[in-house]
C-alpha cells in the first residue's frame, strides 16, 4: 500500500508567524527554511500521533482483495473516488456498485471491492486531516509543531554529535502530542 498526497495543505502564514515569534525573528531572510521545518514537523506529528494534522487530498493504492481493506491514513473526512488499475492500460472509475466503503467513528475507513473488473489494484482518493487549516488545529498540536520546528532550527547550529540529528522529538513536544496519539494493534 502506498500513499500519495495529491493536494497538500495550503502553506500557512500563521504557522510561519508563530514560529518566527517563538524564535524572536523579525526578518524574512530565513522564511523558506522555516517553512520547510514546519513541514517536517507536521510530518513527524503525523508519524507520532498516527493522524494527518492538516487536511489534504490523498490517494492510497491497494491490491484487489475479497475482504475489507483498511486505509492507513487517518482521520478520513470523505472518500472522493475509487479507481481500478489494470495490469496494462489506463485507470478507470469503478462503478459505485463495484465497491463498498465504511467510515468509522474514529476517523478510519475501509474499502471492499465487490467487482474489480480488469483491475488488479485500486486507487482510493480521499480527503483526510484533523483540521482544514493551521488555525483550526488543536492548540497542543500547533504548539508542538512550533516547538519542534524551533528545536530543529536551533539544532542546525549545534556541533555534530551533540543533538543536531536527534531523530526523536523532544519530551516537551511528545507531551503535547501524546493525548492525540492513536495506536493500532497489528
C-alpha positions as CSV (number, residue, x, y, z in Angstrom):
1,X,0.0,0.0,0.0
2,X,1.3,3.4,-0.9
3,X,0.0,6.9,-0.2
4,X,0.5,10.0,-2.2
5,X,-0.6,13.5,-1.2
6,X,-2.4,14.8,-4.3
7,X,-3.4,18.2,-2.9
8,X,-1.2,19.2,0.0
9,X,-2.4,21.5,2.8
10,X,-2.0,25.2,2.0
11,X,1.1,26.9,3.4
12,X,0.1,29.0,6.4
13,X,1.4,32.4,7.1
14,X,0.0,32.0,10.6
15,X,2.3,29.0,11.2
16,X,5.3,30.9,10.0
17,X,4.4,33.8,12.1
18,X,4.0,31.7,15.3
19,X,7.4,30.1,14.6
20,X,9.1,33.4,14.0
21,X,7.6,34.8,17.2
22,X,8.8,31.8,19.2
23,X,12.3,32.2,17.7
24,X,12.2,36.0,18.1
25,X,12.9,36.5,14.4
26,X,11.7,39.6,12.6
27,X,13.3,39.4,9.1
28,X,12.2,37.3,6.2
29,X,15.6,36.0,5.1
30,X,15.0,32.5,6.7
31,X,11.3,32.2,5.8
32,X,11.8,29.4,3.2
33,X,13.9,27.3,5.6
34,X,11.4,27.9,8.4
35,X,8.5,26.8,6.2
36,X,10.4,23.5,5.4
37,X,11.0,23.0,9.1
38,X,7.2,23.4,9.8
39,X,6.5,20.9,7.0
40,X,9.0,18.4,8.5
41,X,7.5,18.9,12.0
42,X,4.0,18.3,10.6
43,X,5.2,15.0,9.1
44,X,6.7,14.0,12.4
45,X,3.5,15.0,14.2
46,X,1.6,12.6,11.8
47,X,4.1,9.9,12.4
48,X,3.8,10.2,16.2
49,X,0.1,10.7,16.5
50,X,-1.0,8.4,13.7
51,X,-3.2,11.3,12.4
52,X,-2.7,13.7,9.5
53,X,-2.7,17.1,11.1
54,X,-3.8,19.4,8.3
55,X,-6.4,18.5,5.7
56,X,-5.1,17.2,2.3
57,X,-6.4,15.2,-0.6
58,X,-4.6,11.9,-0.6
59,X,-4.6,8.6,-2.5
60,X,-3.8,5.1,-1.4
61,X,-3.2,2.3,-3.8
62,X,-4.3,-1.2,-2.6
63,X,-4.3,-4.6,-4.1
64,X,-7.7,-6.1,-5.0
65,X,-8.8,-8.5,-2.3
66,X,-12.0,-10.3,-1.3
67,X,-12.4,-8.8,2.1
68,X,-12.3,-5.3,3.7
69,X,-9.1,-3.4,3.5
70,X,-8.3,-0.6,5.9
71,X,-6.8,2.7,4.7
72,X,-3.8,3.7,6.7
73,X,-4.3,7.4,6.8
74,X,-6.5,9.0,9.5
75,X,-8.8,10.8,10.1
76,X,-10.6,10.4,6.8
77,X,-13.2,13.1,6.2
78,X,-14.6,11.8,2.8
79,X,-13.9,9.3,0.1
80,X,-13.7,11.1,-3.2
81,X,-13.3,8.3,-5.7
82,X,-12.3,4.7,-6.3
83,X,-10.5,3.8,-9.5
84,X,-9.4,0.4,-10.9
85,X,-5.8,0.0,-12.0
86,X,-5.4,-2.8,-14.6
87,X,-2.0,-4.6,-15.2
88,X,-1.9,-2.7,-18.5
89,X,-3.7,0.3,-19.7
90,X,-5.3,3.4,-18.1
91,X,-7.1,3.7,-14.8
92,X,-10.8,3.5,-14.9
93,X,-13.6,4.6,-12.5
94,X,-15.2,1.7,-10.6
95,X,-18.9,1.9,-10.6
96,X,-20.5,2.7,-7.2
97,X,-22.0,-0.9,-7.1
98,X,-18.5,-2.4,-7.6
99,X,-17.2,-1.4,-4.2
100,X,-18.3,-0.7,-0.6
101,X,-17.0,1.9,1.8
102,X,-17.2,2.1,5.6
103,X,-16.2,5.2,7.5
104,X,-15.5,4.6,11.2
105,X,-16.3,7.0,14.1
106,X,-12.6,7.1,14.9
107,X,-11.6,8.5,11.5
108,X,-10.7,5.2,9.8
109,X,-12.1,3.9,6.6
110,X,-12.4,0.6,4.9
111,X,-12.9,-0.4,1.3
112,X,-14.2,-3.7,-0.1
113,X,-14.1,-4.4,-3.8
114,X,-17.1,-6.4,-4.9
115,X,-16.5,-6.5,-8.7
116,X,-13.0,-5.4,-9.8
117,X,-13.5,-5.9,-13.5
118,X,-10.0,-5.8,-15.1
119,X,-8.4,-4.1,-12.0
120,X,-5.6,-5.8,-10.2
121,X,-5.3,-2.8,-7.8
122,X,-7.4,0.1,-6.8
123,X,-6.7,3.7,-6.1
124,X,-8.8,5.3,-3.3
125,X,-8.8,9.1,-3.3
126,X,-9.9,10.8,-0.2
127,X,-9.8,13.9,2.0
128,X,-8.1,13.5,5.4
129,X,-6.9,15.6,8.2
130,X,-7.7,16.8,11.7
131,X,-8.2,20.4,10.7
132,X,-8.8,22.3,7.4
133,X,-6.2,25.0,8.3
134,X,-3.5,25.8,10.8
135,X,-5.8,28.0,12.9
136,X,-8.2,25.1,13.2
137,X,-5.6,22.7,14.5
138,X,-5.8,21.9,18.2
139,X,-3.6,24.2,20.3
140,X,-1.4,21.4,21.7
141,X,-0.6,20.0,18.2
142,X,0.1,23.5,16.9
143,X,2.4,24.4,19.8
144,X,4.2,21.0,19.5
145,X,4.8,21.7,15.8
146,X,6.2,25.1,16.5
147,X,8.4,23.9,19.3
148,X,9.8,21.0,17.2
149,X,10.5,23.3,14.3
150,X,12.2,25.8,16.6
151,X,14.2,22.9,18.2
152,X,15.4,21.8,14.7
153,X,16.2,25.4,13.8
154,X,18.4,25.8,16.8
155,X,19.9,22.3,16.4
156,X,21.3,23.3,12.9
157,X,23.8,25.4,14.7
158,X,24.9,22.5,17.1
159,X,28.1,20.7,16.7
160,X,27.6,17.2,15.1
161,X,27.1,14.6,17.8
162,X,25.6,17.0,20.3
163,X,21.9,16.5,19.5
164,X,22.0,18.0,16.0
165,X,20.5,14.9,14.4
166,X,18.3,13.6,17.2
167,X,15.5,11.5,15.4
168,X,13.2,11.7,18.5
169,X,11.1,14.8,19.2
170,X,12.0,16.4,22.5
171,X,10.0,15.3,25.5
172,X,8.1,18.6,25.7
173,X,6.8,18.1,22.2
174,X,5.8,14.5,22.7
175,X,4.0,15.5,25.9
176,X,1.9,18.0,23.9
177,X,1.1,15.4,21.2
178,X,0.6,12.3,23.4
179,X,-3.2,12.9,24.0
180,X,-3.7,12.9,20.2
181,X,-1.8,9.6,19.6
182,X,-3.7,6.8,18.1
183,X,-2.2,3.3,18.4
184,X,-3.1,0.4,16.2
185,X,-2.8,-3.2,17.1
186,X,-1.3,-5.3,14.3
